[in-house]
Amino acid sequence: MGFALLDAASTWYALEILGFREANPVAEWVITHWGLSLALVGRVVLGAVVLGLLAIGCWVQLPRHRAFANRACRDVLVAALVLWGVVACSNTFQIALIKLR
């Protein structure tokens, strides 16, 4: 959840304070139609639900293909966390670079 909150905070700061433009067309559409605050809250909540479901999938006891499904959920969970961390750190790094200029 730390990466989700850092991503939301850095996105809010970049769009509201610095006047940047959202580069993701899907996120831009959601922000345009729902507003920035609701879009960011929705992204954090949806991300938390998806990560929670993946975490459950890591340990659920399935009747068939349990090892494969558990391993796949674990791999996707790790990839999602790493990707979200990269995005959050990238946002923060870009803001820092702009502020240093």
Buried (B, 14 or more C-beta within 10 A) or exposed (E): EEBBEBBBBBBBBBBEEEEBEBEEEEBBEBBEEEEBEEBBEEBBEEBEEEBEEBEEBBEEEEEEEEEEBBEBBBEBBEEBBEEBBEBBBEBBEBBEEEEEE
